Amino acid sequence: MKIRFLLDENLPPKLKSAVLKLQPGIDILRVGDANAPPLGTLDPEIISYLESSQRLLVTDNRKSIPGHLEEYWATGGQIWGLFWVRPSASLGRWAEEIVIVWETSEAEEWIDKLDWIPL
């Protein structure tokens, strides 16, 4: 199964456009989009949404997400992966990495995995 992405609301809205410009076939939503959690959704609800929607989260939230993930995993939950964006990279580089990961891997490979982009 191809990876489906969810972009955190704190990432630039232009990231979704940049990804789709490179690869229009990617299933990518941003928090606040139709069929995605609304803006302001709390982290535990985002994490729960990741499992139910089978989406990999792309975020810059390294402060609160790790603790919420540990709590979620402790209850037996799973996520379809998470990428933290490296702040030193550009929006264009983040978009390229998302496309590369989408083209070269399957969603199941990322279950409960955490990584950085660029890799």
Backbone bond lengths (Angstrom), bond angles and torsions (degrees), N, CA, C in turn:
res aa  C-N    CA-C-N  psi(-1)  N-CA   C-N-CA  omega(-1)  CA-C   N-CA-C  phi
1 M - - - 1.450 - - 1.529 108.53 -
2 K 1.321 116.49 136.87 1.458 120.90 178.67 1.527 110.35 -71.30
3 I 1.308 115.79 148.62 1.462 121.37 178.93 1.528 109.51 -68.01
4 R 1.327 113.36 138.62 1.470 121.51 172.77 1.528 105.91 -114.70
5 F 1.311 116.67 132.61 1.464 121.41 -172.46 1.521 112.22 -108.04
6 L 1.343 114.94 151.14 1.460 123.10 168.12 1.519 107.04 -127.78
7 L 1.326 116.66 123.69 1.456 121.70 177.25 1.521 109.27 -93.14
8 D 1.305 115.85 134.59 1.461 121.94 176.19 1.531 109.38 -62.90
9 E 1.317 116.45 148.60 1.462 120.25 -179.15 1.526 112.93 -67.38
10 N 1.337 117.76 -18.21 1.462 120.22 -179.91 1.525 113.37 -81.42
11 L 1.322 117.15 -10.61 1.457 120.50 175.95 1.531 108.91 -81.53
12 P 1.322 117.32 153.52 1.470 119.85 -178.97 1.532 111.94 -58.66
13 P 1.325 117.91 133.61 1.470 120.68 177.41 1.529 112.90 -56.02
14 K 1.319 117.10 -27.34 1.467 121.27 -179.17 1.526 112.64 -67.40
15 L 1.340 117.89 -16.15 1.463 119.93 -179.90 1.522 110.37 -62.55
16 K 1.313 117.55 -44.01 1.463 120.29 179.24 1.527 110.55 -60.02
17 S 1.317 117.57 -44.60 1.472 121.37 178.99 1.519 111.19 -62.62
18 A 1.336 116.66 -40.16 1.464 120.53 -179.68 1.522 111.10 -64.45
19 V 1.340 116.92 -40.75 1.470 120.73 178.59 1.523 109.39 -64.52
20 L 1.317 116.93 -48.20 1.469 120.62 -177.05 1.526 112.39 -66.86
21 K 1.314 116.99 -27.74 1.470 120.05 175.86 1.531 110.19 -67.12
22 L 1.327 116.13 -38.14 1.470 120.68 179.04 1.522 112.34 -76.07
23 Q 1.354 116.18 -36.47 1.461 120.45 -177.00 1.534 109.09 -149.10
24 P 1.343 116.80 91.35 1.471 120.55 -176.39 1.528 114.40 -62.43
25 G 1.320 118.74 -15.90 1.460 121.24 -177.29 1.519 115.08 -83.38
26 I 1.315 118.15 -4.82 1.461 121.12 -177.67 1.520 110.34 -73.02
27 D 1.323 115.60 136.55 1.464 121.94 174.44 1.530 106.19 -88.45
28 I 1.321 115.93 102.89 1.459 120.98 -176.25 1.521 109.18 -137.10
29 L 1.322 114.78 129.48 1.458 122.03 176.18 1.516 108.66 -121.85
30 R 1.316 115.14 159.30 1.454 122.36 173.72 1.515 107.20 -120.14
31 V 1.321 117.32 141.40 1.459 120.05 174.61 1.524 107.08 -51.10
32 G 1.326 115.38 130.45 1.458 121.53 -176.62 1.515 113.10 104.13
33 D 1.342 117.65 -17.05 1.466 121.31 176.24 1.527 109.30 -73.00
34 A 1.331 115.49 161.74 1.460 119.75 170.25 1.531 107.70 -59.57
35 N 1.297 117.69 142.86 1.470 124.34 -179.54 1.529 113.41 69.30
36 A 1.323 117.45 13.13 1.467 122.29 175.38 1.528 107.44 -125.12
37 P 1.310 117.05 164.07 1.465 118.12 175.91 1.533 110.53 -57.97
38 P 1.327 117.62 145.74 1.464 120.04 -179.86 1.530 111.87 -70.16
39 L 1.327 115.44 159.42 1.459 120.27 174.92 1.522 109.00 -54.24
40 G 1.317 116.22 141.84 1.455 120.95 178.90 1.520 114.63 86.68
41 T 1.327 117.73 2.17 1.468 120.77 178.22 1.528 109.04 -63.57
42 L 1.321 116.36 135.61 1.459 121.46 -178.74 1.530 111.29 -71.09
43 D 1.328 115.72 152.63 1.468 121.81 -176.91 1.529 113.67 -52.88
44 P 1.338 120.19 -46.58 1.470 118.41 -179.58 1.535 112.53 -59.56
45 E 1.314 117.12 -34.83 1.464 120.35 178.08 1.529 110.94 -71.15
46 I 1.329 117.44 -36.80 1.468 121.42 176.00 1.528 109.09 -61.72
47 I 1.312 116.72 -45.87 1.461 120.90 -178.32 1.528 110.40 -62.43
48 S 1.303 117.09 -42.58 1.465 120.70 177.27 1.528 110.79 -62.94
49 Y 1.321 116.80 -39.51 1.470 121.61 177.85 1.530 110.94 -62.05
50 L 1.326 117.26 -37.36 1.465 120.54 179.85 1.522 110.96 -57.57
51 E 1.318 116.36 -42.85 1.464 119.10 -179.46 1.518 110.61 -68.72
52 S 1.321 117.24 -48.30 1.467 119.61 -175.15 1.525 112.74 -68.10
53 S 1.331 117.19 -29.86 1.470 120.74 -178.57 1.521 113.02 -97.52
54 Q 1.332 116.65 -5.79 1.463 122.75 -178.28 1.531 110.98 55.89
55 R 1.330 115.27 51.59 1.463 121.75 179.28 1.524 110.84 -118.39
56 L 1.314 114.80 146.72 1.458 123.33 175.22 1.527 107.32 -92.19
57 L 1.321 117.39 130.86 1.464 122.02 -179.03 1.521 110.70 -88.22
58 V 1.329 115.66 134.55 1.458 122.67 171.51 1.525 105.63 -113.02
59 T 1.337 116.93 121.27 1.453 120.96 -171.96 1.522 111.41 -147.86
60 D 1.321 114.98 165.35 1.462 120.30 170.14 1.533 110.20 -113.61
61 N 1.325 117.07 7.06 1.459 122.94 -175.96 1.527 110.60 -82.67
62 R 1.319 115.51 95.87 1.458 120.48 178.04 1.522 110.84 -103.08
63 K 1.323 116.23 1.35 1.457 120.08 -176.98 1.528 111.89 -88.61
64 S 1.319 118.14 -56.10 1.465 120.21 -173.69 1.531 114.35 -102.71
65 I 1.323 117.86 -26.44 1.469 120.15 -176.96 1.536 112.98 -59.12
66 P 1.334 120.46 -43.82 1.474 118.53 -177.77 1.532 113.50 -55.79
67 G 1.305 117.74 -44.42 1.462 120.76 179.37 1.517 112.25 -64.22
68 H 1.327 116.20 -41.72 1.462 120.10 178.75 1.532 111.13 -66.32
69 L 1.325 116.84 -36.12 1.469 119.99 176.65 1.524 111.07 -63.58
70 E 1.311 116.71 -45.40 1.468 120.24 179.11 1.523 110.29 -58.19
71 E 1.325 117.13 -43.92 1.469 120.78 178.50 1.529 110.66 -62.94
72 Y 1.323 116.84 -41.64 1.461 121.38 -178.64 1.524 110.83 -65.37
73 W 1.329 115.61 -45.60 1.458 119.64 178.79 1.525 111.25 -63.88
74 A 1.335 117.60 -35.01 1.464 121.62 -179.78 1.525 111.92 -63.44
75 T 1.326 116.95 -23.73 1.467 120.80 178.67 1.528 111.71 -92.66
76 G 1.343 117.03 4.44 1.461 120.62 178.57 1.512 114.46 93.84
77 G 1.334 117.56 4.73 1.459 120.54 179.06 1.520 111.78 -74.21
78 Q 1.319 115.24 163.46 1.473 120.65 174.10 1.521 107.89 -138.06
79 I 1.313 115.47 156.44 1.462 120.90 174.86 1.523 108.40 -123.04
80 W 1.308 115.48 165.05 1.466 121.44 -178.80 1.524 110.89 -97.23
81 G 1.320 116.19 29.69 1.453 121.73 175.06 1.513 113.04 104.86
82 L 1.326 113.73 161.23 1.459 121.37 178.95 1.515 108.74 -149.69
83 F 1.317 115.67 133.55 1.461 121.97 172.68 1.514 108.70 -116.05
84 W 1.326 115.09 128.80 1.448 120.51 168.42 1.522 106.95 -92.96
85 V 1.324 116.68 135.79 1.463 119.67 178.05 1.525 108.66 -84.65
86 R 1.312 115.00 137.89 1.464 119.60 176.00 1.532 107.58 -77.92
87 P 1.321 117.05 123.12 1.462 119.29 -176.43 1.527 113.64 -63.74
88 S 1.322 117.09 -19.83 1.465 120.41 -179.12 1.528 112.57 -77.52
89 A 1.332 117.19 -13.57 1.471 120.54 -178.15 1.532 110.05 -92.24
90 S 1.310 115.27 159.19 1.464 121.02 -179.98 1.526 111.25 -85.98
91 L 1.301 115.70 163.55 1.461 121.67 175.80 1.530 110.10 -56.92
92 G 1.314 117.21 -41.82 1.460 121.28 178.89 1.521 112.13 -61.71
93 R 1.296 116.39 -39.06 1.472 120.73 178.60 1.525 110.97 -67.72
94 W 1.344 116.28 -41.47 1.467 119.66 176.33 1.525 109.63 -58.64
95 A 1.326 116.66 -45.76 1.475 121.17 -179.44 1.526 110.39 -60.47
96 E 1.322 117.44 -45.33 1.465 121.12 179.33 1.524 111.14 -59.77
97 E 1.326 117.48 -42.83 1.465 121.53 -179.25 1.523 111.46 -65.48
98 I 1.322 117.04 -40.59 1.468 120.32 177.56 1.524 109.38 -59.62
99 V 1.317 116.45 -44.51 1.469 120.55 -179.81 1.525 110.61 -65.14
100 I 1.315 117.94 -43.47 1.467 121.00 179.69 1.523 110.51 -60.63
101 V 1.319 117.05 -46.12 1.469 120.64 179.31 1.521 109.85 -61.99
102 W 1.320 117.83 -42.74 1.461 122.23 179.70 1.525 111.04 -61.91
103 E 1.332 116.22 -40.30 1.464 120.37 -177.44 1.527 113.08 -75.68
104 T 1.321 118.10 -25.57 1.464 120.37 -170.44 1.526 115.55 -111.80
105 S 1.320 117.61 0.18 1.460 118.55 -179.23 1.517 111.01 -144.65
106 E 1.312 115.15 169.57 1.462 122.36 179.08 1.526 109.28 -111.71
107 A 1.305 115.77 155.46 1.466 121.70 -176.42 1.527 112.18 -56.14
108 E 1.323 116.79 -40.82 1.463 120.96 -176.87 1.529 112.66 -61.46
109 E 1.313 117.72 -24.75 1.461 121.39 179.37 1.524 112.51 -68.29
110 W 1.330 117.15 -19.94 1.457 121.40 -173.59 1.525 113.50 -103.77
111 I 1.320 118.30 2.00 1.470 120.14 -178.71 1.527 109.69 -56.99
112 D 1.332 114.77 124.75 1.469 124.47 179.10 1.524 114.16 59.28
113 K 1.320 117.11 20.80 1.477 121.61 177.23 1.528 109.47 -100.78
114 L 1.317 115.45 144.73 1.452 123.63 175.75 1.515 108.19 -121.11
115 D 1.336 117.09 136.38 1.461 119.54 179.67 1.520 109.16 -152.90
116 W 1.296 115.24 178.53 1.460 123.28 -179.51 1.512 109.70 -113.80
117 I 1.331 117.02 148.04 1.463 120.93 166.80 1.527 107.40 -125.67
118 P 1.321 116.97 136.74 1.451 125.51 -6.80 1.517 111.74 -59.14
119 L 1.367 113.67 147.64 1.468 120.90 -177.85 1.505 111.17 -63.55
